[in-house]
């Protein structure tokens, strides 16, 4: 039973080391940066569209007042 536990622990530890093998951290950081850049770009597009919509509403209400 003890040898089975030792083998299981050894297997789990080697699997975790293999997951963080050479360049593993760099790959994770690159994916995080790409996801962040994508999220920021999407947020900026959304804010820009919202600002444009509010400007159009203000312009249409100003035009209605002038008539």
Secondary structure, 3 states (H helix, E strand, C coil): CHHHHHHHHHHHHHHHHHHCCCCHHHHHHHHHHHHHHHHHHHHHHHHHHHHHHHHHHHHHHHHHHHC
